[in-house]
Amino acid sequence: MTFEDLNLNTPLLNAIADLGYIYPTPIQAEAFSMVMSGKDVIGVAQTGTGKTFAYLLPILRQLSFSTQKNPRVLIIVPTRELVVQVVKEIEKLTQYINVRFAGVYGGTNINTQKQLVYDGLDILVATPGRLMDLYMTGILRLNSIQKLVIDEVDEMLKLGFRPQVESVMEILPPKRQNLMFSATLTEDVEALIMSFFYDPQKIEIAPHGTPIEKIIQKAYHAPNFFTKVNLLCHLLETDPELEKVLVFVATKKLADRLEEELTKKIAGDLIGVIHSNKSQNQRFNVIDNFKEGTLRVIIATDIIARGLDITDVSHVINFDMPAEPGDYIHRIGRTGRAEKDGEAITFINDAEIEYQMAIEQMMHKAIPIVSLPEEIEISNIYTDEERPALGDKNYLKAPSLKNSKGAFHKKKEKNVRTNSGSPARKRPQYKKSGKKIKRK
Ligand code: AMP
């Protein structure tokens, strides 16, 4: 099937021809007629397989010219970066159509966005928070919305977002079409969707949590932060194939700490950091520089794990294992997009093995484990977060960032511990009283 076989009009076909796309992806082919039929739709397809056009094409096909001011289509997404990306995708498809659209998100001046809304829009793309802020000003009216798209729907219905999304739905006209898309959809979220909407039709190209085959996955077992730092530096220094690398970490603190360690160790490599404490301008700049190739590495929290479409990300490195199996799929899905290949490398410590198991269970597939290269120095320094909760005083504490000379500066003789096996099993165990438990 080619795009010519879909019931598209000439302006849309021309826009697609300009992009050089010939074949609709499976989710695009299947969603088209379903969305056109007016039914509510849940679309589940793997990362990077064209979900954005899957909802945009039928929406644009059905959108008639209008001069009315209030938007008729609302697309809500979880992050600001995604707003910008979806707006760019709309721009690509509307080269030959007269459609008014805009993206609104927090962290930027609301007045400019008020003006955009005031001028009149057909399609509004928004993060839920800023959408509500604009609604509260009285300038944005949502009573003409005919279609609501919830992209990354499972994320949007998680506790962090759900109250906002529920508030949005309360102010929308009840008679509307709801379109929901994601690469992951747990049974719980699906049940929730079923309770919110009337008989949505599910299109499932691949079962929830299926990674795209062409992403080569592998993992290393590395006991702690500093060994992982060593491994990451080694890979960046020795493997020229790591051209455009996204490194994911669990927290903002870890992201900053890792940047500091990497900058100390690998001179010359340009590294950017993205997390929610960075200003919006910094976040956009890092992504632009990475796209242009000025930055080789981005260290990021899961804030950019979803939806973001950056061409040619050669490698995703999970510096830690995400606790939620779905997040793994989204993280690794930043590579191997559209027609490209990609590689995902994961660093796993002992505590993260349970996450690895949950992920493998979801994917119905084991992640091949590779042995650590011999040159990698195994650190016996543990960060505060990695030290056992019982206050194990025998653990070597990580040097403070200010005075740190790197992970592997020479220690006093008495502090040096040899690392001759699995660190977890070698750890001394303590009773609650603080007494050491003797090994048998
Ligand atoms: P998405 O999953 O919507 O983020 O899309 C992933 C990437 O695939 C984007 O760069 C799209 O522009 C691209 N894309 C979307 N549809 C097609 C298609 N039918 N053929 C080739 N590439 C596509």
Residues whose N, C-alpha, C, O or C-beta is under 5 A from the ligand:
A	BS01	AMP	Y21 Y23 P24 T25 T47 G48 T49 G50 K51 T52 F53 G307 D309 R337 A338
